[in-house]
């Protein structure tokens, strides 16, 4: 029997086939919206379940795939996965509404968006490393085609760069996966269970020992970290190799400086709805991979190399903010602001405190909302003016007051104004860094500096685009955001406000798995 | 003296030989209006031969049975894809393709060097004809000439090596009466010479130079015949040689060849401007991966090798049939001539993308699982497997070459799917008939099935033992 989480993968897959094969453009977009809302609904349900069972994996299901390698279609989410699943459904729905009047080959478009959704959902719900990897790679193809067919002038270059860059980042992970299999005992591994293990595996409190079968269950792999800590591969400890392989795959996706160079191209060339998906969900795959694979499977290396990741995060925060300050193209500006904001996720996880780790994933979630809104608004402008040069606008608040208000909200949320959703994530990350001891307060201090920078480039942009006298008289006739655009923006605005004013429930549901993760990492001794 | 497979009336080689002659006769006897019969007679011959091969085990080598069956099946599919008489001299086409099948079958079941040489030659000769099929085309003439010259040298060197083997041991079967102790350097040198023919058929570096030109010059559908079946047959011979003549350092030699092939293939493929040349370098890279699988013998590597061959065969055959259907009348495979294929034939182009992504090794397609199996064999550390650092380095090379090779395949995708059609889009290409569509359907089903069926390799391994 297929459970709810498997449905979030199989449902969009099936809908993708239907959308492509059945005649009718109207049908295709409705199917796409259906897939997104289905994901959103299941994500919401999973989030409520997670709130009831803190730290545990809910909605678990398992279907056999390979006997020889011990691979299964295993699904299950904790708070982190559930939040990401919800985000994936929400952003896809927003993107679908944005592309509602997609004319050119719209059946293929919607089928590809659904395929993308299936891949993303698979990554967020997989409890099996091979399933995770398969979904991780499945995402590449629809993205390649969506950018490459419907993108801007240099779409082919941008699409292929995106594809090859991310594929190159993730082959090391494939090598690792096979090496993990090769280095585990065929008969299984006996381990002692602690409180983390019991919560992860949903075992009763009196379970003290367990034989883990050879296979790819992520929780089993995490509990066997000491096995590959003792193995070597070509003279390198397997765990060190594996940690960096996963880091590389994830940091390319995040993207972390200096592996971010594919992002500005992809964003600038992608159509608006795809930019929304890319910034809203795809970048989160990288952060999720760090939380779900790198930290649990290689806790010793994670603790040892956390400062490195912290510096990478801070480098991204500052570099992204400084480069964003100098951009003349709106999309490039938002793309670099993404690089900057995603750096907070890395810093939060690296700091090794519960506040930091929780903040990192809260930041990932809220950045999904605010960057999606920013890209949506840039798309609104582009639809009307057919260019994105910041100096080509000015005083748009007059003809487009609603647009100006939305842009202000998105900019303030991005800048981390208290009361909007950008704040809790950044605040928790900075708290996490300041309380971590050692050199971490210095990193926190540097990251705090970027809050000023992000306020500068976002509000300066707001000022140049929306306020002042109307610089170009022909913009006088620009229509304000129409009903469809407002409908697409509405859920984002609503969540930005709700999470900003009342972040408690989201933070609580994300804190429990982060506590367990850090307990696992800090309990691991080489 | 020769302890190989006894060739009887009931062996697939007999069936292929008889069918080949029958097609030749029918081509001469039948009136122009009944020529269609010869095409179907050839398909029927291949189908019967395949059934016989499946039910007739190759003596002394279980791996030979599925390999031989697969090689004949590929030949049958190539024939099925091109049954429309009239474009060319169809009787000669069918005869040549069947002859490749006969040679492949012979090679896969060879247990001695003479039969091996005979099989290789039988695959080569019709290959020369097919490479130069469009005799008036300069590229085809170059391809045919290069193929003949390289093939002749490879064949001569192979024979030279075989003569030394006979002189040194007085034996011609693969076991060579298995001399006790390590092989003498002279014997190793003779062995190396006598396996050049295999390297040539596998298109392993440094025996690969002919492949890009032949792939480019020959009709795409002919490339499907000369590129896959010989590789399958040659791998069967490699497996048999390695099981009969295990020599120290085999893993080093094979992994070394694999690393060189993978490295050269992926980088050279990047700078090509012709879809078929890219696929030629892809074939060279895949041959490297196959040798890496062979370097892991014994163990479960038989299943991995067989799975790799099937996955490569399905995707490569499908890709070539798609390219054949998409190519313009002049038979050009240039990337520029593929532009706009998506708008002309979306279905075929989508299938082409599927096959290319499988060749690139993207999950969940067959090429990914094939790569996975080879990696699993190369990295396994189960009891009884010695430490083989070279094989591990081979696995590293296989992985590092993956994104670069994928980049090369993307050049084809870029031309076919992403590039805008040129202003005059009324370019004529072949209309796919039922036969070609059936072949594409089979290839697509195999590409998906062999990718999702994760236990395929262990099932195949049990079969190949």
Interface residues (C-beta under 8 A of the other chain):
Chain A: X65 X66 X67 X68 X69 X71 X133 X134 X137 X138 X140 X141 X144 X145 X148 X149 X155 X156 X159 X160 X163 X164 X167 X168 X171 X172 X174 X175 X178 X179 X181 X182 X183 X186 X233 X234
Chain B: X357 X362 X363 X364 X368 X371 X372 X375 X376 X379 X380 X381 X382 X389 X392 X393 X395 X396 X399 X400 X402 X403 X406 X407 X410 X413 X414 X417 X418 X419 X454 X455 X457 X458
